[in-house]
Amino acid sequence: MRLGRWMAAAALAGAAAWAGAQERYPSRPIEFVVPWGPGGGADQLARKMARLLEPELKVSLPVVNVPGATGGTGMTKLLSAPADGYSISVYIADTHALMATSSPRWKAGDFVPLGIMIRQPSALFVKMDSPLKTWADVVRTAKASPGKLKVAILGFGSVDDMALKYMETKGLKFTGVPYAKPGERYTAILGGHADILYEQPGDVRSFLDQKQMRPILIFNRERVLPDFADVASSKEVGLEVYLPQFRSIVARAGTPPQQLKTLAGAIAKAANDPEYYGFLKESLALRDSFIPADQAQKFLDGELAALKSFAAALKKK
């Protein structure tokens, strides 16, 4: 009888311990997917956030770079993992644009935003000693020799690609050359394999500081970046194309609500850390970039609607 009672008590204790282990989250490393190669803005964001999140979540967040298909390969990896809160990913405007320009293997309802982390305008850059000194030089060359100027972009169907297609409707034909890895894009410019780079200012900050690259056009309605007050905005030169870049963090849909809450809370806390504000400044991003999880889906929906509208307008031209 005593043995039977002991076994029953042991079983109950084991069940309680199992339930406690199930409730404790996170209890092991969380994989942080970056759908791009090392060195670019998405990679920089993931590594900064991993460092800020580890003390709060009390687990490591190893960064895994999975470049390819304008972010599609990385998204496939995220959505192939269990919806258990142990895989998250950087998700950016260029990958979001695929839902406006093509038919990717996922849809908006397949993932949940945990926070919009960075918002900033994009720009066109040239090598410091490029013969293209001003935007007028670019226009002159593009019109005289359509397709001659090569522009290093993220990939076909990306925001970069959409911007080039828009400019073609204005008589400016470029040849877009896709590079999935940021380092390859930068090498292409510095090595003379491409003439122009489509990128965000913060991503090439080191090249700007070292006087290896310079901006030639900012895609925005006005000159919003103090560091480039002398660089023309796209609106100034008659180009109604803005398509600002954003970088967010997402998890797979179906992840338990409590785990999403834990992740979103930790991310919000990290986003208000002075170190993160320093990162935004270094990245030449908007100081008020962060949008918390409870408002992030509305932001993504608005961005997708704008991208679809822009893509539809391009087809009519």
N, C-alpha and C positions, 0 to 999 in steps of 0.2 A: 504493500500500500504506500509506504513511505517513498519507495523508488518511483512509483507511478506519479505521486505528487511532485517529486523533485523533477521528473522529466517534463511534467506539465508546466511547472514554474520556469524551467530552463527554456522551454519552447516559447513561453510568453516573453521572457527576457530577450530571447533572440529576435523575436518578431519586433519588439520595441526598438532594439538596437538597429535592426534593418530599416525600420520606418524612419528613425532618426538620421540614418545615413542617407536615405532617399531625400529627406527634407533639406539636408545641408547642401547648399549650392553657392558657389562652385566648390567642388572638392578635388578637381584635377585641372590641368592646363586647358586653356581655351584657345583654340586655333584661330589666328587672325589672318584671313585670306586677303591678299592684295592682288587684284586681277591685272597687274602690270609688273614690269620688271623693276629691279632695284634702282634707287636713285631719284625717281621722280616725286612729284607732290603727293601722290597717293601713298607711296612707300614711306615718305617722310612723315605723313600724318599717322600711319599705322604704328610706326616705331615710337613716335612721341606719345601717342595714346597708350600703347602697351606699357610704356615706362610709368605713365601716370596712373594707370588702372591697377597695376600689380599690387601696390600697397593697400588699395581699397578692397580689391577682390581676394587678395591673399593667395593668388595662384599666378603662375606665369602665363604670358600670352605670346607664344612663339609666332613670329610673322612668317607667312609662307607666300612667296611670290609665284603667281600662276598667270603669266602673260599669254595673250592670244585673243584673236577675234573681237577686238575692241572691248575687252573686258568680259566677253562671253564665256571664255574658258574658265575664268575664276568664278563667275556666277554659277556655272554648271557644277563646279566643285562644291560650292556652298550648298546648293540645292540638292546635291547628292548625299550630303551628310545628314545624320539624324537630326530631327528638330528637338534637340535636347539642351540647347544653350551652350554647347561646347564648340561651336563654330560661328564666327561672325566675319563680316567682310566690309572692306571699303567699297563704296558704291558712288560713282561720279556721274557728272552730266553726260559725258560721252557715251557711257553704257546706257544711261537713261534714254538717250536719243535713238538708240536702236529700236525702241518700241514705237518711235514715230516714223522711222525710215525703212524698217524691214520687219521681219517676223522672227524674232529670237525665240529660243526654246523655253522662255519663261514669260510670265506676265506680271503685272504690278502686284497682284494678290499673292504672289509666291514668296514675298519677303516683307519684313516689317522694319521700318526705320527706327533706329535707336537715338538718332540725333543728326542734325545737319551741322557739320563741323566747320567747314570753310566755304566762304563765298567770295568770289573775286572776278574781275574782268579778265579776259584773255587778251593777248597781244601778238603782234608779228615782230620777230626779231631777225636781225642780220648779223653777220660776222663784222667785227669792228672795222676791218679795212675793206668792206664790201663797196663796190662802186655805186651801190644804191644808197645814196646819202639821204634822200627824203622820200616821202610817199609819192611825190610827183615823179621821181625817177622810176619808181615801181610801175606806176600807171603808164608812163611813156614806153617802158620796155615791154610790158604786157600787151599793149595795144600794137606795138610795132612787130612783135614776134609772139603771137598767141601760143601759149603752152611752153614757151622756152624756160620761163622761171619755174624752178622746182620748189615746192613747199613741203617740208617735213611735217607730217601729221600723225595723229594717233592711229587712225584706221578709217576704212571706208564706212560710211554710215554714222560717223562720229560728229560731234559739234563742229570740229575742225573742217570736216568734209562738207558739211552743210554750208559753212561760211564761204568756202571756195566756190561751191555751186551758186550761191547767191551772187558772188562777185562776177561770176561768168555772165549772169543776166545783165550786168552793168558793163559788159564789154571787156572784162578783165579775165582772161583765161589763163589759169595756172595748171601745172601738173602736180597733183598731190601724190606724195610718196609716203606710204604708211610704214611706221616703225612701232612695233608693240612695246619695245623697251626704250625708256627715256634716254638712256645713255647712247643708244644708237642714233636717236634724233639729234642729240647734241653733237655727236661726232660727225654726223652728216653735214652739219652747218660748218663746224670748225675745220673739217677736212675738205670743204668745197664740193661735196657730193650733192648738196642742196643749197639753194640760194636764200631761202627764207624759212624760218621756224615759227610754227603756230604753237604757242605755249602760254603758261601763266607766269607772270613776272617773278613770283617767289620761287618757282621751280628752278629758274636759271639765275638766281640771285648771285651765286658765287661767280658765274661767268660775267655778270654785269659788273660786279665789284672789281674783278680782275681785268676789266676793259677788253674782254674777248668777244662780247656781244653787245648790241645796243638795240633798243626798241625803235620801231619805225611807224607803228600804228597801234593804238589802243582801241579795242572793241567796246565802246561805251558811248553814252549820249554826251558825256562831258569829260573833262580831264579830271578824273576822280582820284588819281594817285599822285600825291605830292612829289614823290621821287621822280615822276615823269611829267612834270608840269609843262615841259617844252615839246611834248610829243602829241601830235594831233589825235583827236578821237575820231572814230568811224563816222559819227554823225556830222562832224565838221567837214568831212570830205565827201559827203553825199551818200554814204553807205548806211542804210537803215538795218544794220545787222549788229546784234549785241551778244546774245546767247552766252550769258555769264556762266562761268564754271562754278560748280559746287562739288563738295566732297562730303559724303555722309558715311555713317556706319549702319549696317543692316544685319538682321538675323533672319533665319528661315521662318516663314509663316508656320504656325502650328507649335512653335516653342511655347512651353507652359507660361502663362501670364506672370506668375511670380518670378520666374527666371528673367523674363523680359523686363520686369520692374526693377530687379536687382541690377541688370546690365545698364538700363537707361539711367538709373539713379547714380551709378558709379560714373557714367559718362558725363552726366550733367555736372557732377562735382568736379571732375577733371577739367571740364570746359571753363570753369570759373576759377581755376588755379592761376595765380600770377605767371607761372611758367608757361601755361598755355597761351595767355595773352601775349607773352613775349614771342612765342612761336608764331602767332598770327601776324605780329608786327614784322618779324623776320621774313615771313612768307608774303608780305605785302598784300595781305588779305584784309577784309573789312573787320574792324574790331568787334562789331556786333554780329559776326558771322553765325554764331551758335543759335540753333533753333531746337528746343527740347523735343523729346519723343512725342508728346501729346499734341504738338503742332506740326511735326515733321511730315506726316502723311499729306496734310493739306498743302504744304509747300511742294512736295513731289508731284501731287496731282496738278497743281498750277503750272509747274515747269513742263510737265508732259503735254498739257493742253497747249501751251505756248509753242513747244517744239512741233507738235502735230500741225498747228496752224501755219507755222513757218514753212514746214515741209510741203503742205498743201499749196501754199502760195507759190513755192518754187516750181511746182509741177505745172502751174497755169502760165508761167512766164516762158 
